[in-house]
Amino acid sequence: MTKSPSVEVSTLSFEDALAELEKIVRQLEEGKGGLDASIKAYERGAALKSHCEKKLKEARARIDKIVLASDGTPTTKPVEAD
């Protein structure tokens, strides 16, 4: 569910932040709202984008990669950053 603009971005889940960001993009593409409203929406969208990127980075850091050890047993190791 999309949250209202008064909700602090840092409290949103990835899914809620992404849904709100998509809604803002659609509204901006359609030209809905005046200049001030569009600027505020753009600023909120930028904050949502940063929040989503942070959440994805955190998730990636938590993912383990399954590899085979030299003796053939499966082990895990952290995924290396690009």
mmCIF file of the N, C-alpha and C atoms, coordinates in Angstrom:
data_MODEL
# 
_entry.id   MODEL 
# 
loop_
_atom_site.group_PDB 
_atom_site.id 
_atom_site.type_symbol 
_atom_site.label_atom_id 
_atom_site.label_alt_id 
_atom_site.label_comp_id 
_atom_site.label_asym_id 
_atom_site.label_entity_id 
_atom_site.label_seq_id 
_atom_site.pdbx_PDB_ins_code 
_atom_site.Cartn_x 
_atom_site.Cartn_y 
_atom_site.Cartn_z 
_atom_site.occupancy 
_atom_site.B_iso_or_equiv 
_atom_site.pdbx_formal_charge 
_atom_site.auth_seq_id 
_atom_site.auth_comp_id 
_atom_site.auth_asym_id 
_atom_site.auth_atom_id 
_atom_site.pdbx_PDB_model_num 
ATOM 1   N N  . MET A 1 1  ? 0.845  -1.176  0.000   1.00 0.00 ? 1  MET A N  1 
ATOM 2   C CA . MET A 1 1  ? 0.000  0.000   0.000   1.00 0.00 ? 1  MET A CA 1 
ATOM 3   C C  . MET A 1 1  ? 0.889  1.236   0.000   1.00 0.00 ? 1  MET A C  1 
ATOM 4   N N  . THR A 1 2  ? 0.490  2.234   -0.749  1.00 0.00 ? 2  THR A N  1 
ATOM 5   C CA . THR A 1 2  ? 1.257  3.470   -0.836  1.00 0.00 ? 2  THR A CA 1 
ATOM 6   C C  . THR A 1 2  ? 0.984  4.333   0.381   1.00 0.00 ? 2  THR A C  1 
ATOM 7   N N  . LYS A 1 3  ? 2.027  4.857   0.959   1.00 0.00 ? 3  LYS A N  1 
ATOM 8   C CA . LYS A 1 3  ? 1.906  5.681   2.163   1.00 0.00 ? 3  LYS A CA 1 
ATOM 9   C C  . LYS A 1 3  ? 1.730  7.140   1.778   1.00 0.00 ? 3  LYS A C  1 
ATOM 10  N N  . SER A 1 4  ? 1.228  7.928   2.708   1.00 0.00 ? 4  SER A N  1 
ATOM 11  C CA . SER A 1 4  ? 1.056  9.355   2.450   1.00 0.00 ? 4  SER A CA 1 
ATOM 12  C C  . SER A 1 4  ? 2.408  10.053  2.510   1.00 0.00 ? 4  SER A C  1 
ATOM 13  N N  . PRO A 1 5  ? 2.543  11.205  1.848   1.00 0.00 ? 5  PRO A N  1 
ATOM 14  C CA . PRO A 1 5  ? 3.822  11.914  1.841   1.00 0.00 ? 5  PRO A CA 1 
ATOM 15  C C  . PRO A 1 5  ? 4.303  12.334  3.225   1.00 0.00 ? 5  PRO A C  1 
ATOM 16  N N  . SER A 1 6  ? 3.405  12.362  4.213   1.00 0.00 ? 6  SER A N  1 
ATOM 17  C CA . SER A 1 6  ? 3.829  12.769  5.551   1.00 0.00 ? 6  SER A CA 1 
ATOM 18  C C  . SER A 1 6  ? 4.579  11.657  6.283   1.00 0.00 ? 6  SER A C  1 
ATOM 19  N N  . VAL A 1 7  ? 4.538  10.438  5.761   1.00 0.00 ? 7  VAL A N  1 
ATOM 20  C CA . VAL A 1 7  ? 5.232  9.318   6.383   1.00 0.00 ? 7  VAL A CA 1 
ATOM 21  C C  . VAL A 1 7  ? 6.729  9.460   6.116   1.00 0.00 ? 7  VAL A C  1 
ATOM 22  N N  . GLU A 1 8  ? 7.525  9.319   7.159   1.00 0.00 ? 8  GLU A N  1 
ATOM 23  C CA . GLU A 1 8  ? 8.979  9.422   7.043   1.00 0.00 ? 8  GLU A CA 1 
ATOM 24  C C  . GLU A 1 8  ? 9.500  8.309   6.124   1.00 0.00 ? 8  GLU A C  1 
ATOM 25  N N  . VAL A 1 9  ? 10.278 8.671   5.136   1.00 0.00 ? 9  VAL A N  1 
ATOM 26  C CA . VAL A 1 9  ? 10.787 7.720   4.149   1.00 0.00 ? 9  VAL A CA 1 
ATOM 27  C C  . VAL A 1 9  ? 11.562 6.593   4.819   1.00 0.00 ? 9  VAL A C  1 
ATOM 28  N N  . SER A 1 10 ? 12.359 6.898   5.812   1.00 0.00 ? 10 SER A N  1 
ATOM 29  C CA . SER A 1 10 ? 13.207 5.886   6.448   1.00 0.00 ? 10 SER A CA 1 
ATOM 30  C C  . SER A 1 10 ? 12.415 4.800   7.162   1.00 0.00 ? 10 SER A C  1 
ATOM 31  N N  . THR A 1 11 ? 11.131 5.028   7.417   1.00 0.00 ? 11 THR A N  1 
ATOM 32  C CA . THR A 1 11 ? 10.312 4.021   8.100   1.00 0.00 ? 11 THR A CA 1 
ATOM 33  C C  . THR A 1 11 ? 9.621  3.075   7.125   1.00 0.00 ? 11 THR A C  1 
ATOM 34  N N  . LEU A 1 12 ? 9.699  3.356   5.831   1.00 0.00 ? 12 LEU A N  1 
ATOM 35  C CA . LEU A 1 12 ? 9.000  2.551   4.833   1.00 0.00 ? 12 LEU A CA 1 
ATOM 36  C C  . LEU A 1 12 ? 9.755  1.273   4.500   1.00 0.00 ? 12 LEU A C  1 
ATOM 37  N N  . SER A 1 13 ? 8.998  0.226   4.220   1.00 0.00 ? 13 SER A N  1 
ATOM 38  C CA . SER A 1 13 ? 9.609  -0.993  3.695   1.00 0.00 ? 13 SER A CA 1 
ATOM 39  C C  . SER A 1 13 ? 10.041 -0.722  2.257   1.00 0.00 ? 13 SER A C  1 
ATOM 40  N N  . PHE A 1 14 ? 10.867 -1.595  1.720   1.00 0.00 ? 14 PHE A N  1 
ATOM 41  C CA . PHE A 1 14 ? 11.297 -1.443  0.331   1.00 0.00 ? 14 PHE A CA 1 
ATOM 42  C C  . PHE A 1 14 ? 10.092 -1.425  -0.602  1.00 0.00 ? 14 PHE A C  1 
ATOM 43  N N  . GLU A 1 15 ? 9.167  -2.356  -0.380  1.00 0.00 ? 15 GLU A N  1 
ATOM 44  C CA . GLU A 1 15 ? 8.005  -2.479  -1.255  1.00 0.00 ? 15 GLU A CA 1 
ATOM 45  C C  . GLU A 1 15 ? 7.121  -1.234  -1.217  1.00 0.00 ? 15 GLU A C  1 
ATOM 46  N N  . ASP A 1 16 ? 6.880  -0.696  -0.021  1.00 0.00 ? 16 ASP A N  1 
ATOM 47  C CA . ASP A 1 16 ? 6.057  0.511   0.104   1.00 0.00 ? 16 ASP A CA 1 
ATOM 48  C C  . ASP A 1 16 ? 6.746  1.721   -0.528  1.00 0.00 ? 16 ASP A C  1 
ATOM 49  N N  . ALA A 1 17 ? 8.052  1.829   -0.314  1.00 0.00 ? 17 ALA A N  1 
ATOM 50  C CA . ALA A 1 17 ? 8.797  2.952   -0.890  1.00 0.00 ? 17 ALA A CA 1 
ATOM 51  C C  . ALA A 1 17 ? 8.794  2.872   -2.413  1.00 0.00 ? 17 ALA A C  1 
ATOM 52  N N  . LEU A 1 18 ? 8.977  1.681   -2.949  1.00 0.00 ? 18 LEU A N  1 
ATOM 53  C CA . LEU A 1 18 ? 8.985  1.510   -4.401  1.00 0.00 ? 18 LEU A CA 1 
ATOM 54  C C  . LEU A 1 18 ? 7.611  1.814   -4.994  1.00 0.00 ? 18 LEU A C  1 
ATOM 55  N N  . ALA A 1 19 ? 6.551  1.363   -4.339  1.00 0.00 ? 19 ALA A N  1 
ATOM 56  C CA . ALA A 1 19 ? 5.193  1.636   -4.825  1.00 0.00 ? 19 ALA A CA 1 
ATOM 57  C C  . ALA A 1 19 ? 4.913  3.138   -4.843  1.00 0.00 ? 19 ALA A C  1 
ATOM 58  N N  . GLU A 1 20 ? 5.330  3.831   -3.785  1.00 0.00 ? 20 GLU A N  1 
ATOM 59  C CA . GLU A 1 20 ? 5.118  5.280   -3.740  1.00 0.00 ? 20 GLU A CA 1 
ATOM 60  C C  . GLU A 1 20 ? 5.950  5.982   -4.809  1.00 0.00 ? 20 GLU A C  1 
ATOM 61  N N  . LEU A 1 21 ? 7.181  5.530   -5.002  1.00 0.00 ? 21 LEU A N  1 
ATOM 62  C CA . LEU A 1 21 ? 8.041  6.111   -6.035  1.00 0.00 ? 21 LEU A CA 1 
ATOM 63  C C  . LEU A 1 21 ? 7.421  5.930   -7.419  1.00 0.00 ? 21 LEU A C  1 
ATOM 64  N N  . GLU A 1 22 ? 6.894  4.749   -7.694  1.00 0.00 ? 22 GLU A N  1 
ATOM 65  C CA . GLU A 1 22 ? 6.249  4.501   -8.985  1.00 0.00 ? 22 GLU A CA 1 
ATOM 66  C C  . GLU A 1 22 ? 5.040  5.414   -9.178  1.00 0.00 ? 22 GLU A C  1 
ATOM 67  N N  . LYS A 1 23 ? 4.278  5.642   -8.121  1.00 0.00 ? 23 LYS A N  1 
ATOM 68  C CA . LYS A 1 23 ? 3.111  6.527   -8.191  1.00 0.00 ? 23 LYS A CA 1 
ATOM 69  C C  . LYS A 1 23 ? 3.553  7.961   -8.502  1.00 0.00 ? 23 LYS A C  1 
ATOM 70  N N  . ILE A 1 24 ? 4.607  8.411   -7.845  1.00 0.00 ? 24 ILE A N  1 
ATOM 71  C CA . ILE A 1 24 ? 5.122  9.764   -8.078  1.00 0.00 ? 24 ILE A CA 1 
ATOM 72  C C  . ILE A 1 24 ? 5.591  9.911   -9.519  1.00 0.00 ? 24 ILE A C  1 
ATOM 73  N N  . VAL A 1 25 ? 6.301  8.912   -10.027 1.00 0.00 ? 25 VAL A N  1 
ATOM 74  C CA . VAL A 1 25 ? 6.791  8.964   -11.409 1.00 0.00 ? 25 VAL A CA 1 
ATOM 75  C C  . VAL A 1 25 ? 5.614  9.081   -12.379 1.00 0.00 ? 25 VAL A C  1 
ATOM 76  N N  . ARG A 1 26 ? 4.570  8.273   -12.171 1.00 0.00 ? 26 ARG A N  1 
ATOM 77  C CA . ARG A 1 26 ? 3.386  8.352   -13.045 1.00 0.00 ? 26 ARG A CA 1 
ATOM 78  C C  . ARG A 1 26 ? 2.761  9.745   -12.996 1.00 0.00 ? 26 ARG A C  1 
ATOM 79  N N  . GLN A 1 27 ? 2.626  10.298  -11.788 1.00 0.00 ? 27 GLN A N  1 
ATOM 80  C CA . GLN A 1 27 ? 2.021  11.621  -11.638 1.00 0.00 ? 27 GLN A CA 1 
ATOM 81  C C  . GLN A 1 27 ? 2.855  12.690  -12.344 1.00 0.00 ? 27 GLN A C  1 
ATOM 82  N N  . LEU A 1 28 ? 4.169  12.620  -12.195 1.00 0.00 ? 28 LEU A N  1 
ATOM 83  C CA . LEU A 1 28 ? 5.036  13.597  -12.852 1.00 0.00 ? 28 LEU A CA 1 
ATOM 84  C C  . LEU A 1 28 ? 4.985  13.443  -14.369 1.00 0.00 ? 28 LEU A C  1 
ATOM 85  N N  . GLU A 1 29 ? 4.960  12.201  -14.847 1.00 0.00 ? 29 GLU A N  1 
ATOM 86  C CA . GLU A 1 29 ? 4.879  11.970  -16.288 1.00 0.00 ? 29 GLU A CA 1 
ATOM 87  C C  . GLU A 1 29 ? 3.568  12.489  -16.877 1.00 0.00 ? 29 GLU A C  1 
ATOM 88  N N  . GLU A 1 30 ? 2.492  12.416  -16.096 1.00 0.00 ? 30 GLU A N  1 
ATOM 89  C CA . GLU A 1 30 ? 1.184  12.876  -16.556 1.00 0.00 ? 30 GLU A CA 1 
ATOM 90  C C  . GLU A 1 30 ? 1.023  14.385  -16.404 1.00 0.00 ? 30 GLU A C  1 
ATOM 91  N N  . GLY A 1 31 ? 1.961  15.022  -15.729 1.00 0.00 ? 31 GLY A N  1 
ATOM 92  C CA . GLY A 1 31 ? 1.901  16.464  -15.541 1.00 0.00 ? 31 GLY A CA 1 
ATOM 93  C C  . GLY A 1 31 ? 0.850  16.907  -14.544 1.00 0.00 ? 31 GLY A C  1 
ATOM 94  N N  . LYS A 1 32 ? 0.498  16.012  -13.621 1.00 0.00 ? 32 LYS A N  1 
ATOM 95  C CA . LYS A 1 32 ? -0.504 16.359  -12.613 1.00 0.00 ? 32 LYS A CA 1 
ATOM 96  C C  . LYS A 1 32 ? 0.105  17.291  -11.574 1.00 0.00 ? 32 LYS A C  1 
ATOM 97  N N  . GLY A 1 33 ? -0.657 18.293  -11.161 1.00 0.00 ? 33 GLY A N  1 
ATOM 98  C CA . GLY A 1 33 ? -0.198 19.198  -10.116 1.00 0.00 ? 33 GLY A CA 1 
ATOM 99  C C  . GLY A 1 33 ? 0.541  20.396  -10.683 1.00 0.00 ? 33 GLY A C  1 
ATOM 100 N N  . GLY A 1 34 ? 0.673  21.400  -9.853  1.00 0.00 ? 34 GLY A N  1 
ATOM 101 C CA . GLY A 1 34 ? 1.381  22.615  -10.233 1.00 0.00 ? 34 GLY A CA 1 
ATOM 102 C C  . GLY A 1 34 ? 2.873  22.476  -10.036 1.00 0.00 ? 34 GLY A C  1 
ATOM 103 N N  . LEU A 1 35 ? 3.571  23.566  -10.261 1.00 0.00 ? 35 LEU A N  1 
ATOM 104 C CA . LEU A 1 35 ? 5.030  23.567  -10.160 1.00 0.00 ? 35 LEU A CA 1 
ATOM 105 C C  . LEU A 1 35 ? 5.502  23.212  -8.756  1.00 0.00 ? 35 LEU A C  1 
ATOM 106 N N  . ASP A 1 36 ? 4.948  23.875  -7.738  1.00 0.00 ? 36 ASP A N  1 
ATOM 107 C CA . ASP A 1 36 ? 5.379  23.601  -6.362  1.00 0.00 ? 36 ASP A CA 1 
ATOM 108 C C  . ASP A 1 36 ? 5.119  22.150  -5.971  1.00 0.00 ? 36 ASP A C  1 
ATOM 109 N N  . ALA A 1 37 ? 3.939  21.649  -6.321  1.00 0.00 ? 37 ALA A N  1 
ATOM 110 C CA . ALA A 1 37 ? 3.604  20.258  -6.004  1.00 0.00 ? 37 ALA A CA 1 
ATOM 111 C C  . ALA A 1 37 ? 4.536  19.298  -6.737  1.00 0.00 ? 37 ALA A C  1 
ATOM 112 N N  . SER A 1 38 ? 4.876  19.625  -7.974  1.00 0.00 ? 38 SER A N  1 
ATOM 113 C CA . SER A 1 38 ? 5.779  18.775  -8.752  1.00 0.00 ? 38 SER A CA 1 
ATOM 114 C C  . SER A 1 38 ? 7.181  18.763  -8.157  1.00 0.00 ? 38 SER A C  1 
ATOM 115 N N  . ILE A 1 39 ? 7.642  19.915  -7.699  1.00 0.00 ? 39 ILE A N  1 
ATOM 116 C CA . ILE A 1 39 ? 8.968  19.990  -7.077  1.00 0.00 ? 39 ILE A CA 1 
ATOM 117 C C  . ILE A 1 39 ? 8.992  19.178  -5.788  1.00 0.00 ? 39 ILE A C  1 
ATOM 118 N N  . LYS A 1 40 ? 7.948  19.311  -4.971  1.00 0.00 ? 40 LYS A N  1 
ATOM 119 C CA . LYS A 1 40 ? 7.877  18.529  -3.728  1.00 0.00 ? 40 LYS A CA 1 
ATOM 120 C C  . LYS A 1 40 ? 7.824  17.036  -4.028  1.00 0.00 ? 40 LYS A C  1 
ATOM 121 N N  . ALA A 1 41 ? 7.051  16.663  -5.053  1.00 0.00 ? 41 ALA A N  1 
ATOM 122 C CA . ALA A 1 41 ? 6.959  15.254  -5.436  1.00 0.00 ? 41 ALA A CA 1 
ATOM 123 C C  . ALA A 1 41 ? 8.314  14.745  -5.917  1.00 0.00 ? 41 ALA A C  1 
ATOM 124 N N  . TYR A 1 42 ? 9.027  15.563  -6.697  1.00 0.00 ? 42 TYR A N  1 
ATOM 125 C CA . TYR A 1 42 ? 10.349 15.179  -7.187  1.00 0.00 ? 42 TYR A CA 1 
ATOM 126 C C  . TYR A 1 42 ? 11.313 14.969  -6.018  1.00 0.00 ? 42 TYR A C  1 
ATOM 127 N N  . GLU A 1 43 ? 11.293 15.880  -5.052  1.00 0.00 ? 43 GLU A N  1 
ATOM 128 C CA . GLU A 1 43 ? 12.172 15.761  -3.882  1.00 0.00 ? 43 GLU A CA 1 
ATOM 129 C C  . GLU A 1 43 ? 11.850 14.495  -3.094  1.00 0.00 ? 43 GLU A C  1 
ATOM 130 N N  . ARG A 1 44 ? 10.558 14.214  -2.909  1.00 0.00 ? 44 ARG A N  1 
ATOM 131 C CA . ARG A 1 44 ? 10.151 12.998  -2.201  1.00 0.00 ? 44 ARG A CA 1 
ATOM 132 C C  . ARG A 1 44 ? 10.593 11.779  -3.001  1.00 0.00 ? 44 ARG A C  1 
ATOM 133 N N  . GLY A 1 45 ? 10.436 11.832  -4.315  1.00 0.00 ? 45 GLY A N  1 
ATOM 134 C CA . GLY A 1 45 ? 10.858 10.726  -5.160  1.00 0.00 ? 45 GLY A CA 1 
ATOM 135 C C  . GLY A 1 45 ? 12.352 10.459  -5.060  1.00 0.00 ? 45 GLY A C  1 
ATOM 136 N N  . ALA A 1 46 ? 13.143 11.515  -5.005  1.00 0.00 ? 46 ALA A N  1 
ATOM 137 C CA . ALA A 1 46 ? 14.596 11.353  -4.863  1.00 0.00 ? 46 ALA A CA 1 
ATOM 138 C C  . ALA A 1 46 ? 14.934 10.680  -3.536  1.00 0.00 ? 46 ALA A C  1 
ATOM 139 N N  . ALA A 1 47 ? 14.234 11.072  -2.469  1.00 0.00 ? 47 ALA A N  1 
ATOM 140 C CA . ALA A 1 47 ? 14.456 10.454  -1.158  1.00 0.00 ? 47 ALA A CA 1 
ATOM 141 C C  . ALA A 1 47 ? 14.033 8.986   -1.180  1.00 0.00 ? 47 ALA A C  1 
ATOM 142 N N  . LEU A 1 48 ? 12.924 8.694   -1.837  1.00 0.00 ? 48 LEU A N  1 
ATOM 143 C CA . LEU A 1 48 ? 12.455 7.309   -1.941  1.00 0.00 ? 48 LEU A CA 1 
ATOM 144 C C  . LEU A 1 48 ? 13.438 6.460   -2.739  1.00 0.00 ? 48 LEU A C  1 
ATOM 145 N N  . LYS A 1 49 ? 13.980 7.018   -3.817  1.00 0.00 ? 49 LYS A N  1 
ATOM 146 C CA . LYS A 1 49 ? 14.965 6.298   -4.635  1.00 0.00 ? 49 LYS A CA 1 
ATOM 147 C C  . LYS A 1 49 ? 16.201 5.955   -3.807  1.00 0.00 ? 49 LYS A C  1 
ATOM 148 N N  . SER A 1 50 ? 16.695 6.912   -3.052  1.00 0.00 ? 50 SER A N  1 
ATOM 149 C CA . SER A 1 50 ? 17.864 6.672   -2.201  1.00 0.00 ? 50 SER A CA 1 
ATOM 150 C C  . SER A 1 50 ? 17.569 5.602   -1.157  1.00 0.00 ? 50 SER A C  1 
ATOM 151 N N  . HIS A 1 51 ? 16.374 5.667   -0.582  1.00 0.00 ? 51 HIS A N  1 
ATOM 152 C CA . HIS A 1 51 ? 15.972 4.687   0.432   1.00 0.00 ? 51 HIS A CA 1 
ATOM 153 C C  . HIS A 1 51 ? 15.919 3.282   -0.175  1.00 0.00 ? 51 HIS A C  1 
ATOM 154 N N  . CYS A 1 52 ? 15.341 3.161   -1.369  1.00 0.00 ? 52 CYS A N  1 
ATOM 155 C CA . CYS A 1 52 ? 15.259 1.858   -2.030  1.00 0.00 ? 52 CYS A CA 1 
ATOM 156 C C  . CYS A 1 52 ? 16.655 1.316   -2.342  1.00 0.00 ? 52 CYS A C  1 
ATOM 157 N N  . GLU A 1 53 ? 17.538 2.178   -2.821  1.00 0.00 ? 53 GLU A N  1 
ATOM 158 C CA . GLU A 1 53 ? 18.912 1.751   -3.107  1.00 0.00 ? 53 GLU A CA 1 
ATOM 159 C C  . GLU A 1 53 ? 19.609 1.269   -1.840  1.00 0.00 ? 53 GLU A C  1 
ATOM 160 N N  . LYS A 1 54 ? 19.389 1.968   -0.733  1.00 0.00 ? 54 LYS A N  1 
ATOM 161 C CA . LYS A 1 54 ? 19.988 1.573   0.543   1.00 0.00 ? 54 LYS A CA 1 
ATOM 162 C C  . LYS A 1 54 ? 19.456 0.212   0.980   1.00 0.00 ? 54 LYS A C  1 
ATOM 163 N N  . LYS A 1 55 ? 18.139 0.011   0.862   1.00 0.00 ? 55 LYS A N  1 
ATOM 164 C CA . LYS A 1 55 ? 17.534 -1.268  1.248   1.00 0.00 ? 55 LYS A CA 1 
ATOM 165 C C  . LYS A 1 55 ? 18.077 -2.409  0.387   1.00 0.00 ? 55 LYS A C  1 
ATOM 166 N N  . LEU A 1 56 ? 18.240 -2.170  -0.908  1.00 0.00 ? 56 LEU A N  1 
ATOM 167 C CA . LEU A 1 56 ? 18.790 -3.200  -1.791  1.00 0.00 ? 56 LEU A CA 1 
ATOM 168 C C  . LEU A 1 56 ? 20.237 -3.522  -1.435  1.00 0.00 ? 56 LEU A C  1 
ATOM 169 N N  . LYS A 1 57 ? 21.014 -2.500  -1.112  1.00 0.00 ? 57 LYS A N  1 
ATOM 170 C CA . LYS A 1 57 ? 22.413 -2.711  -0.722  1.00 0.00 ? 57 LYS A CA 1 
ATOM 171 C C  . LYS A 1 57 ? 22.486 -3.535  0.562   1.00 0.00 ? 57 LYS A C  1 
ATOM 172 N N  . GLU A 1 58 ? 21.618 -3.217  1.528   1.00 0.00 ? 58 GLU A N  1 
ATOM 173 C CA . GLU A 1 58 ? 21.582 -3.973  2.779   1.00 0.00 ? 58 GLU A CA 1 
ATOM 174 C C  . GLU A 1 58 ? 21.188 -5.426  2.529   1.00 0.00 ? 58 GLU A C  1 
ATOM 175 N N  . ALA A 1 59 ? 20.222 -5.638  1.660   1.00 0.00 ? 59 ALA A N  1 
ATOM 176 C CA . ALA A 1 59 ? 19.779 -7.000  1.355   1.00 0.00 ? 59 ALA A CA 1 
ATOM 177 C C  . ALA A 1 59 ? 20.893 -7.789  0.681   1.00 0.00 ? 59 ALA A C  1 
ATOM 178 N N  . ARG A 1 60 ? 21.570 -7.139  -0.241  1.00 0.00 ? 60 ARG A N  1 
ATOM 179 C CA . ARG A 1 60 ? 22.657 -7.821  -0.941  1.00 0.00 ? 60 ARG A CA 1 
ATOM 180 C C  . ARG A 1 60 ? 23.764 -8.238  0.028   1.00 0.00 ? 60 ARG A C  1 
ATOM 181 N N  . ALA A 1 61 ? 24.048 -7.401  1.002   1.00 0.00 ? 61 ALA A N  1 
ATOM 182 C CA . ALA A 1 61 ? 25.095 -7.706  1.978   1.00 0.00 ? 61 ALA A CA 1 
ATOM 183 C C  . ALA A 1 61 ? 24.732 -8.920  2.825   1.00 0.00 ? 61 ALA A C  1 
ATOM 184 N N  . ARG A 1 62 ? 23.449 -9.192  2.940   1.00 0.00 ? 62 ARG A N  1 
ATOM 185 C CA . ARG A 1 62 ? 22.997 -10.315 3.764   1.00 0.00 ? 62 ARG A CA 1 
ATOM 186 C C  . ARG A 1 62 ? 22.918 -11.631 3.006   1.00 0.00 ? 62 ARG A C  1 
ATOM 187 N N  . ILE A 1 63 ? 23.003 -11.571 1.701   1.00 0.00 ? 63 ILE A N  1 
ATOM 188 C CA . ILE A 1 63 ? 22.867 -12.784 0.892   1.00 0.00 ? 63 ILE A CA 1 
ATOM 189 C C  . ILE A 1 63 ? 24.174 -13.566 0.912   1.00 0.00 ? 63 ILE A C  1 
ATOM 190 N N  . ASP A 1 64 ? 24.050 -14.852 1.118   1.00 0.00 ? 64 ASP A N  1 
ATOM 191 C CA . ASP A 1 64 ? 25.221 -15.717 1.065   1.00 0.00 ? 64 ASP A CA 1 
ATOM 192 C C  . ASP A 1 64 ? 25.231 -16.471 -0.248  1.00 0.00 ? 64 ASP A C  1 
ATOM 193 N N  . LYS A 1 65 ? 26.406 -16.706 -0.728  1.00 0.00 ? 65 LYS A N  1 
ATOM 194 C CA . LYS A 1 65 ? 26.596 -17.457 -1.961  1.00 0.00 ? 65 LYS A CA 1 
ATOM 195 C C  . LYS A 1 65 ? 27.031 -18.871 -1.576  1.00 0.00 ? 65 LYS A C  1 
ATOM 196 N N  . ILE A 1 66 ? 26.347 -19.865 -2.141  1.00 0.00 ? 66 ILE A N  1 
ATOM 197 C CA . ILE A 1 66 ? 26.711 -21.253 -1.862  1.00 0.00 ? 66 ILE A CA 1 
ATOM 198 C C  . ILE A 1 66 ? 27.812 -21.660 -2.836  1.00 0.00 ? 66 ILE A C  1 
ATOM 199 N N  . VAL A 1 67 ? 28.900 -22.177 -2.278  1.00 0.00 ? 67 VAL A N  1 
ATOM 200 C CA . VAL A 1 67 ? 30.035 -22.622 -3.088  1.00 0.00 ? 67 VAL A CA 1 
ATOM 201 C C  . VAL A 1 67 ? 30.471 -23.997 -2.605  1.00 0.00 ? 67 VAL A C  1 
ATOM 202 N N  . LEU A 1 68 ? 31.208 -24.694 -3.447  1.00 0.00 ? 68 LEU A N  1 
ATOM 203 C CA . LEU A 1 68 ? 31.755 -25.987 -3.057  1.00 0.00 ? 68 LEU A CA 1 
ATOM 204 C C  . LEU A 1 68 ? 33.187 -25.796 -2.579  1.00 0.00 ? 68 LEU A C  1 
ATOM 205 N N  . ALA A 1 69 ? 33.468 -26.358 -1.423  1.00 0.00 ? 69 ALA A N  1 
ATOM 206 C CA . ALA A 1 69 ? 34.828 -26.326 -0.890  1.00 0.00 ? 69 ALA A CA 1 
ATOM 207 C C  . ALA A 1 69 ? 35.692 -27.278 -1.718  1.00 0.00 ? 69 ALA A C  1 
ATOM 208 N N  . SER A 1 70 ? 36.991 -27.234 -1.507  1.00 0.00 ? 70 SER A N  1 
ATOM 209 C CA . SER A 1 70 ? 37.904 -28.075 -2.282  1.00 0.00 ? 70 SER A CA 1 
ATOM 210 C C  . SER A 1 70 ? 37.631 -29.565 -2.073  1.00 0.00 ? 70 SER A C  1 
ATOM 211 N N  . ASP A 1 71 ? 37.058 -29.929 -0.920  1.00 0.00 ? 71 ASP A N  1 
ATOM 212 C CA . ASP A 1 71 ? 36.730 -31.338 -0.671  1.00 0.00 ? 71 ASP A CA 1 
ATOM 213 C C  . ASP A 1 71 ? 35.330 -31.709 -1.175  1.00 0.00 ? 71 ASP A C  1 
ATOM 214 N N  . GLY A 1 72 ? 34.638 -30.760 -1.825  1.00 0.00 ? 72 GLY A N  1 
ATOM 215 C CA . GLY A 1 72 ? 33.332 -31.035 -2.403  1.00 0.00 ? 72 GLY A CA 1 
ATOM 216 C C  . GLY A 1 72 ? 32.142 -30.743 -1.509  1.00 0.00 ? 72 GLY A C  1 
ATOM 217 N N  . THR A 1 73 ? 32.399 -30.321 -0.278  1.00 0.00 ? 73 THR A N  1 
ATOM 218 C CA . THR A 1 73 ? 31.277 -30.013 0.613   1.00 0.00 ? 73 THR A CA 1 
ATOM 219 C C  . THR A 1 73 ? 30.769 -28.596 0.348   1.00 0.00 ? 73 THR A C  1 
ATOM 220 N N  . PRO A 1 74 ? 29.451 -28.439 0.388   1.00 0.00 ? 74 PRO A N  1 
ATOM 221 C CA . PRO A 1 74 ? 28.900 -27.097 0.166   1.00 0.00 ? 74 PRO A CA 1 
ATOM 222 C C  . PRO A 1 74 ? 29.131 -26.193 1.379   1.00 0.00 ? 74 PRO A C  1 
ATOM 223 N N  . THR A 1 75 ? 29.525 -24.977 1.116   1.00 0.00 ? 75 THR A N  1 
ATOM 224 C CA . THR A 1 75 ? 29.698 -23.972 2.163   1.00 0.00 ? 75 THR A CA 1 
ATOM 225 C C  . THR A 1 75 ? 29.099 -22.660 1.658   1.00 0.00 ? 75 THR A C  1 
ATOM 226 N N  . THR A 1 76 ? 29.025 -21.698 2.526   1.00 0.00 ? 76 THR A N  1 
ATOM 227 C CA . THR A 1 76 ? 28.528 -20.389 2.104   1.00 0.00 ? 76 THR A CA 1 
ATOM 228 C C  . THR A 1 76 ? 29.607 -19.342 2.318   1.00 0.00 ? 76 THR A C  1 
ATOM 229 N N  . LYS A 1 77 ? 29.551 -18.327 1.482   1.00 0.00 ? 77 LYS A N  1 
ATOM 230 C CA . LYS A 1 77 ? 30.441 -17.184 1.664   1.00 0.00 ? 77 LYS A CA 1 
ATOM 231 C C  . LYS A 1 77 ? 29.673 -15.943 1.232   1.00 0.00 ? 77 LYS A C  1 
ATOM 232 N N  . PRO A 1 78 ? 29.988 -14.797 1.807   1.00 0.00 ? 78 PRO A N  1 
ATOM 233 C CA . PRO A 1 78 ? 29.275 -13.571 1.440   1.00 0.00 ? 78 PRO A CA 1 
ATOM 234 C C  . PRO A 1 78 ? 29.480 -13.229 -0.026  1.00 0.00 ? 78 PRO A C  1 
ATOM 235 N N  . VAL A 1 79 ? 28.455 -12.672 -0.632  1.00 0.00 ? 79 VAL A N  1 
ATOM 236 C CA . VAL A 1 79 ? 28.555 -12.205 -2.007  1.00 0.00 ? 79 VAL A CA 1 
ATOM 237 C C  . VAL A 1 79 ? 29.486 -11.007 -2.025  1.00 0.00 ? 79 VAL A C  1 
ATOM 238 N N  . GLU A 1 80 ? 30.396 -10.983 -2.982  1.00 0.00 ? 80 GLU A N  1 
ATOM 239 C CA . GLU A 1 80 ? 31.336 -9.873  -3.083  1.00 0.00 ? 80 GLU A CA 1 
ATOM 240 C C  . GLU A 1 80 ? 30.664 -8.691  -3.753  1.00 0.00 ? 80 GLU A C  1 
ATOM 241 N N  . ALA A 1 81 ? 30.965 -7.507  -3.271  1.00 0.00 ? 81 ALA A N  1 
ATOM 242 C CA . ALA A 1 81 ? 30.423 -6.286  -3.872  1.00 0.00 ? 81 ALA A CA 1 
ATOM 243 C C  . ALA A 1 81 ? 31.074 -6.057  -5.219  1.00 0.00 ? 81 ALA A C  1 
ATOM 244 N N  . ASP A 1 82 ? 30.315 -5.411  -6.117  1.00 0.00 ? 82 ASP A N  1 
ATOM 245 C CA . ASP A 1 82 ? 30.857 -5.100  -7.450  1.00 0.00 ? 82 ASP A CA 1 
ATOM 246 C C  . ASP A 1 82 ? 31.931 -4.056  -7.368  1.00 0.00 ? 82 ASP A C  1 
# 
